[in-house]
Structures are given as structure tokens and as C-alpha cells.
């Protein structure tokens, strides 16, 4: 069985519970995996413990990954697409790739735009950074710090988006499942997430939605769990089984 879940944000209890499923052949996290965030000893211990369970944990990147750490891992090929092996059983599924996982073709596009940064992004190299951060904290403002809690790589590049289209073309524009971190524009609007930005990525995914043949689409990012309709699922806590959720 292939289990799909939403943002884990580095909370080991979530994945430890899911990785204990006796019938799990793979667990896929739809972005904001969060276990590559600070490189701490505690994080390393959690990764090793998850790896030893033997169930492959596959994750898309979201908008809350440490891309400075992630880029240190070499890129290789696995099941038809580019990946980064964090551990033997912990694998980063990269943007714009099509994989064959447990017999199913799955298209992946990670990334999203932060929606909680309206009060600014602080550059730690700014000589006034500490003063600015203190002022924002005192005002209970929503901000992030570059290369600490925010990375410019949160949104895919034009080349990553183009590679996704090329890979879909190579598969005759048809897959079993699409897994993303954020949703296509129309689904984001349907969910009522008006505080989340509409951008070139959500519009790109909207084009995918209108032109690609697929059976199911799962995404995270919005911290809610809901079956939008029989083909579309927003995921947070818990998980769905791909095999059972696919429309007959």
C-alpha cells in the first residue's frame, strides 16, 4: 500500500505513527517534510530512526524546507525520475519528475509561496537585522529570516516548470496521480484560501489540471484535510491509501 500524507514539519511523532503501518510499501509526504531544517543532532537521530524502520519515506519539497541543506545531497535517478537520497529509505522526490511507484505513474511538483510574510523578509547580513527582528517580534508581526526560516528557492524555477512539461509529454500527458505541495489556482479558490497567494506556480498547476489526464491529485500546504471531490484531496494529519482512493 502507498500512503500519502500532508505537511509533517519535522514532527517525528507523525511519521513514526504512519511508518508503523504494517501494510505500507511507501509513505509520501506532500511537502514541508521539515526534517531537513536545522541539521541538529536530534534531527539526525530522528532521520536514522525513521530510516531503520525500512519503509521508504518519500517527500516533495514545500515552502518550509532548508534548501541550503537540501542542495548538499547529490542528485541521482530512481524509479524513472531525479531524486536525492537523504538516507537509504528517505528520498526527496524532485520537481517536475514522473516516477513509477508501486506500479503507478506519479507526477510531482514541489514548492509553494509563503503566505505569512506580509511584514517582511529580513536579510541576516543587514547591519540592522537584529534591531528589525526585535521590533517585529515585539509587534507580533509575521516575518521570516532569509536562509533561516525562508529560502528564495521556495518557488520552482522556469526550468523546473519546463522540465515538468517535458516529462509529462514523454508520458503522453497521462499519469495515475499528481502530487504537489500547493494547489492549482481553481482548487485554492474553491478551498476559500484567500490569504494564500495566486502566483505563477498555482497558475502552472491550473494549466496541468486542465490539460493532463490523471486519476487523483493530492496536495498539502493548507493545513487542512478534505476530500475536495473524488479526484482531489488536500492532506494534513492522517493519510490516505493511494490504491483505495483512486477512482474506479
SERO-4910 file (N, C-alpha, C, O; in steps of 0.05 Angstrom, whole numbers):
BEGIN
 pado doro    nc1    nc2    nc3   cac1   cac2   cac3    cc1    cc2    cc3    oc1    oc2    oc3
  Unk    A     17    -24      0      0      0      0     18     25      0     39     26     13
  Unk    A      9     45    -14     22     71    -16      6     92      0    -16     98     -8
  Unk    A     18    102     22      4    121     38     13    149     30     37    154     25
  Unk    A     -5    168     29      1    196     23     -9    213     45    -32    211     54
  Unk    A      8    231     55      1    249     77      9    278     70     22    283     50
  Unk    A      2    296     89      9    324     84     33    333    101     48    316    111
  Unk    A     36    359    105     59    371    118     65    358    145     47    355    162
  Unk    A     90    350    148     98    339    174    114    359    191    116    356    215
  Unk    A    127    378    178    141    400    192    160    390    213    164    403    234
  Unk    A    173    367    208    193    358    227    182    346    252    198    342    271
  Unk    A    157    340    253    146    327    277    149    297    276    134    284    261
  Unk    A    168    285    290    173    257    287    150    239    294    147    217    283
  Unk    A    133    248    313    111    231    321     92    224    298     81    202    297
  Unk    A     88    244    280     71    239    257     81    216    240     66    197    234
  Unk    A    106    218    231    116    197    213    122    171    227    120    150    215
  Unk    A    129    172    252    134    147    267    108    131    268    108    106    266
  Unk    A     86    145    271     60    131    273     53    119    245     44     96    243
  Unk    A     56    135    224     49    126    198     68    104    188     59     85    175
  Unk    A     94    106    194    113     86    185    109     60    199    122     40    192
  Unk    A     92     59    219     87     34    233     65     18    219     59     -5    227
  Unk    A     52     29    199     31     14    185     43    -11    173     62    -10    157
  Unk    A     31    -34    180     43    -59    173     42    -64    143     59    -78    132
  Unk    A     22    -52    129     19    -57    100     31    -35     83     26    -34     59
  Unk    A     47    -17     95     58      5     79     82     -4     63    101    -14     74
  Unk    A     80      1     37    103     -4     19    118     22     15    142     22      8
  Unk    A    104     45     18    117     71     15     98     92     28     74     89     29
  Unk    A    111    113     39     96    136     50    106    161     36    130    166     34
  Unk    A     88    177     25     95    201     11     84    225     26     61    226     33
  Unk    A    102    245     31     94    269     44     93    292     23    112    297      9
  Unk    A     70    305     22     65    325      1     76    353      9     62    373     10
  Unk    A    102    353     15    116    379     20    117    386     50    102    375     66
  Unk    A    135    405     56    140    414     84    146    389    101    135    386    123
  Unk    A    164    373     91    174    349    106    186    359    132    180    348    153
  Unk    A    204    378    131    213    392    155    235    377    170    244    387    191
  Unk    A    244    354    160    266    341    174    293    349    164    314    340    174
  Unk    A    294    367    145    319    379    136    317    408    141    315    425    123
  Unk    A    319    415    167    315    443    173    338    455    188    348    477    181
  Unk    A    348    441    209    370    454    224    395    437    226    416    447    236
  Unk    A    394    412    216    418    395    217    427    388    245    450    381    249
  Unk    A    409    390    264    416    385    292    420    355    297    412    338    281
  Unk    A    433    348    320    436    320    327    410    307    331    406    283    325
  Unk    A    390    321    343    364    310    347    351    303    320    338    282    317
  Unk    A    354    321    301    342    316    274    356    291    262    343    275    249
  Unk    A    382    289    265    397    267    254    388    241    266    384    221    252
  Unk    A    383    241    292    373    216    306    346    208    296    340    185    292
  Unk    A    328    228    291    302    222    281    303    210    253    289    191    247
  Unk    A    320    221    236    323    211    209    333    182    210    324    165    195
  Unk    A    353    176    227    363    149    229    342    130    239    340    107    229
  Unk    A    326    139    258    305    121    268    284    115    247    276     92    244
  Unk    A    276    135    232    257    131    211    269    113    189    255     96    178
  Unk    A    294    117    183    307    101    162    308     71    170    304     54    153
  Unk    A    313     66    195    315     38    204    289     23    203    289     -2    203
  Unk    A    267     37    202    241     24    200    238      8    174    222    -10    172
  Unk    A    253     16    153    253      1    129    231      9    109    231     -2     86
  Unk    A    212     26    116    191     34     98    200     59     83    206     79     97
  Unk    A    202     59     57    211     83     43    193    107     49    168    106     46
  Unk    A    205    129     58    191    154     63    200    173     41    223    181     39
  Unk    A    181    181     24    187    197      0    174    225      6    151    226     15
  Unk    A    188    246     -1    176    272      5    181    292    -18    203    293    -30
  Unk    A    161    308    -23    163    331    -40    175    354    -23    172    353      1
  Unk    A    187    373    -35    195    397    -20    171    417    -20    154    417    -38
  Unk    A    170    432      2    149    452      5    161    480      6    182    485     -7
  Unk    A    149    498     20    160    524     24    173    527     51    182    549     58
  Unk    A    174    506     67    188    507     93    209    485     95    210    470    114
  Unk    A    226    483     74    249    465     75    274    483     76    274    506     67
  Unk    A    295    471     87    321    485     87    335    478     61    349    457     59
  Unk    A    332    495     41    343    489     15    374    490     15    387    478     -2
  Unk    A    386    504     33    415    505     35    425    477     43    446    469     33
  Unk    A    411    463     61    419    436     68    412    416     46    428    398     40
  Unk    A    389    420     34    379    401     14    397    400    -10    402    378    -21
  Unk    A    408    422    -18    424    423    -43    451    409    -39    466    404    -58
  Unk    A    458    402    -14    483    388     -9    482    358    -17    503    345    -19
  Unk    A    458    347    -21    455    319    -28    457    315    -58    445    331    -73
  Unk    A    472    295    -67    474    291    -96    448    282   -108    431    270    -95
  Unk    A    445    289   -134    421    282   -149    427    256   -164    448    253   -177
  Unk    A    408    237   -163    411    212   -177    384    204   -189    365    219   -187
  Unk    A    383    181   -202    358    171   -214    346    149   -198    360    133   -186
  Unk    A    320    149   -197    305    128   -182    277    125   -193    262    145   -194
  Unk    A    269    102   -201    242     96   -210    233    116   -232    209    123   -233
  Unk    A    251    124   -249    244    140   -272    248    170   -270    244    184   -289
  Unk    A    255    179   -246    259    208   -243    282    215   -225    294    198   -213
  Unk    A    289    241   -224    311    251   -208    303    251   -178    280    258   -171
  Unk    A    321    243   -161    316    243   -132    342    250   -118    364    252   -129
  Unk    A    339    256    -92    362    258    -73    357    239    -50    336    239    -37
  Unk    A    376    221    -46    374    202    -23    385    216      2    409    222      4
  Unk    A    367    221     21    375    233     46    385    211     64    405    214     79
  Unk    A    372    188     63    381    163     75    372    141     55    358    147     36
  Unk    A    379    117     61    371     95     43    341     94     38    332     89     16
  Unk    A    326     99     59    296     97     58    283    124     61    258    125     65
  Unk    A    297    146     58    286    173     59    295    188     34    318    194     31
  Unk    A    275    193     16    282    202    -11    267    227    -18    242    229    -14
  Unk    A    281    247    -28    269    272    -38    260    268    -67    277    264    -84
  Unk    A    234    270    -72    224    270    -99    225    298   -111    214    317   -100
  Unk    A    239    301   -133    246    327   -143    224    338   -162    207    324   -172
  Unk    A    226    364   -166    205    379   -181    204    371   -210    225    368   -223
  Unk    A    180    367   -220    175    362   -248    181    334   -258    184    330   -282
  Unk    A    183    315   -239    191    288   -246    166    270   -247    146    275   -234
  Unk    A    168    249   -263    148    228   -264    161    202   -255    181    193   -266
  Unk    A    150    190   -234    161    165   -223    141    142   -226    116    147   -229
  Unk    A    151    118   -227    134     94   -225    138     83   -197    159     72   -191
  Unk    A    117     85   -180    119     77   -152     97     56   -147     73     62   -150
  Unk    A    105     33   -140     86     11   -135     67      7   -159     43      1   -155
  Unk    A     78     11   -183     62      6   -207     46     29   -217     32     27   -237
  Unk    A     47     52   -203     32     76   -211     50     98   -221     71    103   -210
  Unk    A     42    111   -242     56    135   -252     48    159   -236     24    166   -234
  Unk    A     68    173   -224     62    195   -207     79    219   -215    103    218   -216
  Unk    A     65    241   -221     79    267   -228     81    283   -202     62    285   -186
  Unk    A    104    296   -198    110    310   -174    118    339   -180    135    343   -198
  Unk    A    108    358   -166    117    386   -168    116    399   -140     95    406   -131
  Unk    A    139    401   -128    140    413   -101    141    444   -103    138    456   -124
  Unk    A    144    456    -79    145    485    -78    119    499    -73     98    488    -79
  Unk    A    121    522    -61     98    540    -56    108    566    -46    132    569    -40
  Unk    A     91    586    -46     98    613    -37     88    617     -9     64    613     -3
  Unk    A    105    626      9     97    632     37     75    653     37     76    672     21
  Unk    A     55    649     54     33    668     56     34    684     81     17    702     86
  Unk    A     53    679     99     54    691    125     78    709    129     91    709    150
  Unk    A     84    724    108    108    741    109    102    770    101    119    784     90
  Unk    A     77    778    106     69    805     97     85    827    111     84    850    102
  Unk    A     98    821    134    113    842    148    143    841    141    159    855    153
  Unk    A    150    824    121    177    826    110    194    802    114    189    784    130
  Unk    A    216    802     98    237    782    100    263    796    107    271    815     94
  Unk    A    275    787    129    299    800    139    323    786    129    325    762    130
  Unk    A    342    802    118    368    791    110    387    792    133    392    814    144
  Unk    A    397    769    142    415    769    165    441    785    161    454    793    181
  Unk    A    448    791    136    471    807    130    466    837    134    485    853    134
  Unk    A    441    844    137    434    872    142    445    880    169    440    867    189
  Unk    A    461    902    170    472    910    196    452    917    217    458    918    241
  Unk    A    427    922    209    406    929    228    387    905    232    365    909    243
  Unk    A    395    881    224    377    858    224    367    852    253    343    848    256
  Unk    A    384    853    272    376    846    300    355    865    310    336    858    323
  Unk    A    360    891    305    341    912    314    314    908    300    293    910    312
  Unk    A    315    902    274    290    898    259    275    874    269    250    875    272
  Unk    A    289    852    274    276    828    284    263    833    311    241    824    316
  Unk    A    278    846    328    267    851    355    241    869    353    222    864    367
  Unk    A    242    889    336    219    906    332    195    890    322    173    894    331
  Unk    A    200    873    302    178    857    291    167    837    311    143    833    312
  Unk    A    184    825    327    175    807    347    158    821    368    138    810    377
  Unk    A    166    844    376    151    859    396    124    867    386    105    869    401
  Unk    A    122    871    360     96    878    348     80    854    339     59    857    326
  Unk    A     89    830    346     75    805    339     70    804    309     48    797    300
  Unk    A     90    812    293     88    813    264     95    786    252    107    769    264
  Unk    A     86    782    227     92    757    213    114    763    192    110    777    173
  Unk    A    137    752    198    160    756    181    177    731    181    173    713    197
  Unk    A    197    731    163    216    708    163    244    719    158    248    742    150
  Unk    A    263    701    163    291    709    161    304    692    138    303    668    138
  Unk    A    316    706    120    328    693     96    350    673    105    367    679    121
  Unk    A    348    649     94    366    626    100    365    616    128    382    601    137
  Unk    A    344    625    143    339    615    170    311    603    171    307    580    180
  Unk    A    291    618    162    264    609    162    250    614    135    226    609    132
  Unk    A    266    624    116    255    629     89    278    626     69    301    634     74
  Unk    A    271    613     46    290    609     24    279    618     -2    255    612     -8
  Unk    A    294    632    -19    283    641    -45    277    617    -63    262    621    -83
  Unk    A    287    594    -58    281    570    -75    254    558    -69    247    538    -80
  Unk    A    237    571    -52    211    560    -46    194    557    -71    177    538    -71
  Unk    A    197    574    -91    182    571   -116    199    558   -137    223    564   -139
  Unk    A    188    541   -154    203    529   -175    214    549   -195    202    571   -199
  Unk    A    236    543   -207    247    560   -229    232    554   -255    217    535   -257
  Unk    A    236    572   -274    223    568   -300    233    542   -313    218    528   -326
  Unk    A    258    535   -309    269    510   -320    256    486   -306    250    466   -320
  Unk    A    251    487   -280    238    464   -267    209    461   -277    200    438   -281
  Unk    A    196    483   -281    168    482   -292    169    470   -321    152    453   -328
  Unk    A    188    479   -337    190    469   -364    197    440   -365    187    425   -381
  Unk    A    215    431   -346    222    403   -345    198    386   -338    195    364   -349
  Unk    A    181    396   -321    156    382   -314    139    377   -339    129    355   -343
  Unk    A    136    397   -356    120    394   -380    133    375   -400    120    359   -413
  Unk    A    160    376   -401    174    357   -419    170    328   -410    166    310   -426
  Unk    A    172    324   -384    169    297   -373    140    287   -377    136    263   -382
  Unk    A    121    304   -373     93    297   -378     88    290   -407     74    271   -414
  Unk    A    101    305   -425     99    299   -454    110    272   -460     99    257   -477
  Unk    A    132    265   -447    145    239   -451    127    216   -442    131    193   -451
  Unk    A    108    222   -425     89    202   -415     61    206   -427     41    198   -416
  Unk    A     61    219   -451     36    223   -466     15    238   -450     -9    234   -453
  Unk    A     24    256   -432      6    273   -416    -14    257   -400    -37    266   -397
  Unk    A     -6    234   -390    -24    218   -374     -9    205   -352     11    191   -356
  Unk    A    -19    208   -327     -8    195   -303    -31    185   -286    -54    192   -290
  Unk    A    -24    168   -267    -44    159   -248    -49    180   -226    -72    185   -219
  Unk    A    -28    193   -217    -31    212   -194    -13    236   -198      9    234   -210
  Unk    A    -22    259   -189     -7    283   -187     -4    291   -158    -24    292   -143
  Unk    A     20    295   -149     26    303   -121     40    330   -121     61    332   -134
  Unk    A     29    349   -107     41    376   -106     40    385    -77     27    374    -60
  Unk    A     54    407    -72     52    419    -45     28    439    -45     11    437    -27
  Unk    A     28    458    -63      5    476    -64    -15    466    -86     -9    447   -100
  Unk    A    -38    479    -88    -59    470   -106    -60    487   -131    -50    510   -131
  Unk    A    -73    477   -151    -79    494   -174    -97    518   -166   -111    516   -145
  Unk    A    -96    539   -181   -110    564   -173   -139    559   -167   -150    569   -147
  Unk    A   -153    543   -184   -182    540   -180   -188    524   -155   -208    530   -141
  Unk    A   -171    505   -148   -176    490   -123   -170    507    -98   -183    505    -78
  Unk    A   -149    523   -100   -143    541    -78   -166    560    -73   -172    565    -49
  Unk    A   -178    571    -94   -201    588    -91   -224    573    -80   -239    583    -62
  Unk    A   -229    548    -90   -251    532    -80   -249    526    -50   -269    523    -37
  Unk    A   -224    524    -41   -220    518    -12   -223    544      5   -223    542     30
  Unk    A   -227    566     -8   -231    591      7   -205    602     19   -206    618     38
  Unk    A   -182    595      8   -156    603     20   -148    630      7   -128    631     -8
  Unk    A   -163    650     14   -158    677      2   -133    690     11   -123    709     -1
  Unk    A   -122    681     34    -97    693     44    -72    680     32    -50    688     38
  Unk    A    -76    659     16    -53    646      2    -51    659    -26    -71    662    -39
  Unk    A    -26    666    -34    -23    680    -59    -28    662    -84    -22    639    -84
  Unk    A    -41    674   -104    -42    663   -130    -18    672   -145    -12    696   -146
  Unk    A     -3    653   -158     22    661   -170     27    643   -194     10    628   -203
  Unk    A     51    646   -206     57    630   -230     57    600   -225     52    585   -244
  Unk    A     62    591   -201     61    563   -195     32    553   -194     26    532   -206
  Unk    A     15    567   -179    -13    558   -178    -26    559   -206    -42    542   -213
  Unk    A    -18    579   -222    -29    581   -249    -18    559   -267    -32    548   -284
  Unk    A      8    552   -263     20    530   -278      5    504   -271     -1    488   -289
  Unk    A      0    500   -245    -15    475   -237    -43    475   -248    -54    454   -254
  Unk    A    -55    499   -251    -82    501   -263    -81    492   -292    -99    478   -302
  Unk    A    -60    499   -306    -57    490   -334    -54    460   -335    -66    446   -352
  Unk    A    -38    449   -316    -35    420   -314    -62    407   -309    -69    387   -322
  Unk    A    -78    418   -291   -104    407   -284   -122    406   -309   -138    388   -312
  Unk    A   -120    426   -326   -138    428   -349   -129    412   -373   -145    406   -390
  Unk    A   -104    404   -373    -93    391   -398    -82    363   -394    -79    349   -414
  Unk    A    -77    354   -370    -65    328   -365    -87    308   -356   -104    315   -341
  Unk    A    -85    284   -366   -103    263   -357    -91    250   -331    -68    240   -331
  Unk    A   -107    250   -310    -98    239   -285   -122    228   -270   -144    236   -275
  Unk    A   -117    210   -251   -138    198   -236   -142    210   -208   -164    210   -197
  Unk    A   -121    220   -197   -123    232   -170   -101    253   -166    -79    251   -178
  Unk    A   -108    274   -150    -88    295   -145    -89    300   -115   -110    305   -103
  Unk    A    -66    299   -102    -63    304    -73    -44    327    -69    -23    329    -82
  Unk    A    -50    344    -49    -32    366    -42    -34    372    -12    -53    363      1
  Unk    A    -15    386     -2    -15    394     26    -18    424     29    -36    436     18
  Unk    A      0    437     44      4    466     46    -17    481     62    -10    501     75
  Unk    A    -42    472     61    -64    489     72    -72    481    100    -91    492    112
  Unk    A    -58    462    112    -63    453    139    -92    445    145   -104    453    165
  Unk    A   -103    431    126   -130    420    129   -131    394    114   -115    388     96
  Unk    A   -150    377    122   -154    351    109   -183    350     98   -202    353    113
  Unk    A   -185    346     72   -211    347     60   -211    333     33   -192    336     18
  Unk    A   -232    318     27   -236    308      1   -251    329    -15   -275    333    -11
  Unk    A   -237    343    -32   -250    365    -48   -271    353    -66   -293    363    -68
  Unk    A   -264    332    -80   -282    316    -96   -269    289    -99   -249    283    -86
  Unk    A   -280    271   -116   -269    244   -117   -240    243   -129   -227    222   -126
  Unk    A   -231    265   -141   -204    264   -153   -184    281   -138   -160    278   -142
  Unk    A   -193    299   -120   -175    318   -108   -177    318    -77   -198    319    -65
  Unk    A   -153    316    -65   -151    314    -36   -131    334    -25   -108    334    -35
  Unk    A   -139    350     -5   -119    365     10   -114    350     36   -132    341     49
  Unk    A    -88    347     42    -80    330     64    -64    345     85    -48    363     79
  Unk    A    -68    338    110    -52    348    132    -46    325    151    -28    309    145
  Unk    A    -61    322    172    -57    299    190    -70    274    178    -88    276    160
  Unk    A    -61    251    187    -71    226    176    -60    221    148    -42    235    140
  Unk    A    -71    202    135    -62    194    108    -84    180     93   -103    170    105
  Unk    A    -81    180     67    -99    164     50    -82    142     36    -58    145     33
  Unk    A    -96    120     29    -82    100     13    -88    105    -16   -111    106    -25
  Unk    A    -67    108    -31    -70    114    -60    -87     93    -73   -105    100    -89
  Unk    A    -82     68    -68    -96     46    -82   -126     47    -77   -142     41    -95
  Unk    A   -134     54    -53   -162     55    -46   -175     81    -55   -199     82    -61
  Unk    A   -160    103    -57   -171    129    -64   -174    133    -94   -190    149   -102
  Unk    A   -159    118   -110   -162    121   -139   -190    115   -148   -201     94   -141
  Unk    A   -202    133   -164   -228    127   -175   -228    102   -192   -209     97   -207
  Unk    A   -248     86   -189   -250     61   -203   -258     66   -232   -260     46   -248
***
